[in-house]
Amino acid sequence: MPTLLVSSKGQIVLPAEMRRRLGMGAGARIEVLEESDGLKLRVVRSVATADMSEMAGMVKAPARGVPRRLEDFDPASLLTRSRRGKS
């Protein structure tokens, strides 16, 4: 386990191999969590934002059966249909 040295400015240096393995470059952010037995360091990964309009049409579902209408999901009509089936 690598040991880190704290400079007079309070800075620490992570070994190069560890930075490469974690995909950390200059400007990478690390979250520091204080726990009862010490500190926990966690790399903060930014999540890329995406425009939802660019995603339209990415997934094409195969058509199966008869197209559904909004009325097909009406609770009252579903109940009526299920009662008709039992008669």
C-alpha positions, 0 to 999 in steps of 0.5 A: 500500500503506497504511503503519501507525504503531506507537503508544508502546503497540505498537498499530497501526491498520488503515485503516477501508476495509481493516477493512470489506473484511476484515469486521473489527469490534471485537474481531477477532483477527489472527494475526501470523506472523514471516517472514524478510522481515517480518511477515504478518498473517492475520485469524483467522476463528472457525468456528461450531459446529453440533449434528449432530442438527440436520443430520439429514434435510437431504440426501435422496438419491433411492432408486436400485435395490435397497436394500443390506444389510451382507452385500452388502459382505462381501469373501468374498461379493463374491469368491465372486460374482465367481468365479461370474460367470466360470464 
